């Protein structure tokens, strides 16, 4: 289990998106959380992260530039149990207000 908590870097926070960059060094974790908004993850480097949710833990391989969409309500933890630093951008999509 990863022991150090990661500090995200918010790069955009406006009425359209909240965009955050995560750099997970070995033995770090984002921590358990719930996504209130749909979001897209864009890996910046190849690497392996461990995703933990109600179904258990699983290793996920990230490929640079290969985005993944997830719906609102996702509840999980993300940890880096590998020996390499993993870096990605997460874009939460805010609803359009008319």
C-alpha positions in Angstrom: 0.0 0.0 0.0 1.3 3.5 -0.9 2.1 5.6 2.0 2.6 9.2 0.8 -0.3 11.4 -0.3 0.2 13.3 -3.6 -0.5 17.0 -3.9 -2.3 17.7 -7.2 -1.5 20.8 -9.3 -4.6 22.6 -10.5 -3.8 24.1 -13.9 -7.3 25.3 -14.9 -10.3 26.0 -12.7 -13.1 27.8 -14.4 -16.8 27.5 -15.3 -16.0 24.9 -17.9 -13.4 22.5 -16.4 -11.3 21.8 -13.5 -8.0 20.5 -14.9 -5.5 18.9 -12.6 -2.0 17.5 -13.1 -1.0 14.5 -11.0 2.6 13.3 -10.6 2.7 10.1 -8.7 6.2 9.1 -7.7 6.7 5.5 -6.5 4.9 4.7 -3.2 2.4 7.6 -3.5 -1.4 7.7 -3.6 -4.1 10.2 -4.5 -6.3 8.7 -1.7 -9.9 7.5 -1.7 -12.3 9.9 -3.4 -15.5 10.3 -5.4 -15.8 12.1 -8.7 -18.8 14.4 -8.6 -18.4 15.2 -12.3 -17.6 13.2 -15.4 -13.9 13.4 -16.3 -11.2 12.5 -18.8 -7.7 11.2 -17.8 -4.9 11.9 -20.3 -1.6 10.0 -19.4 1.6 12.0 -20.1 3.9 9.1 -19.7 3.6 5.3 -19.9 3.3 3.6 -16.5 1.3 1.4 -14.2 -1.1 2.6 -11.5 -3.1 0.6 -9.1 -6.8 1.4 -9.0 -8.8 0.3 -6.0 -12.6 0.4 -5.8 -15.5 -1.7 -4.4 -14.4 -4.6 -6.7 -10.8 -4.7 -5.4 -7.4 -3.5 -6.6 -6.2 -3.8 -10.2 -3.2 -2.7 -12.1 -3.9 -0.3 -15.0 -1.4 0.4 -17.8 -1.3 4.0 -19.0 -0.1 4.9 -22.5 0.9 8.5 -23.3 -1.9 10.4 -25.1 -4.5 7.7 -24.8 -7.3 9.3 -22.9 -10.0 7.5 -20.8 -13.5 8.9 -20.0 -15.2 8.1 -16.7 -18.7 9.1 -15.7 -19.6 11.1 -12.6 -19.9 9.1 -9.3 -16.7 7.0 -9.7 -15.4 6.2 -6.3 -11.9 4.9 -6.0 -8.3 5.2 -4.9 -5.3 5.6 -7.2 -1.8 4.5 -6.1 1.6 4.2 -7.7 3.1 0.9 -6.5 5.6 0.7 -9.4 9.2 1.9 -9.4 8.6 4.6 -12.0 7.0 8.1 -11.7 3.6 8.3 -13.5 2.2 11.7 -14.7 -1.3 12.4 -16.0 -3.8 15.2 -16.6 -7.4 14.9 -15.3 -10.1 17.1 -16.8 -13.4 17.3 -14.9 -16.2 18.5 -17.1 -18.6 21.0 -15.6 -22.2 21.2 -16.9 -23.1 24.0 -19.3 -25.1 26.7 -17.6 -27.4 28.7 -19.9 
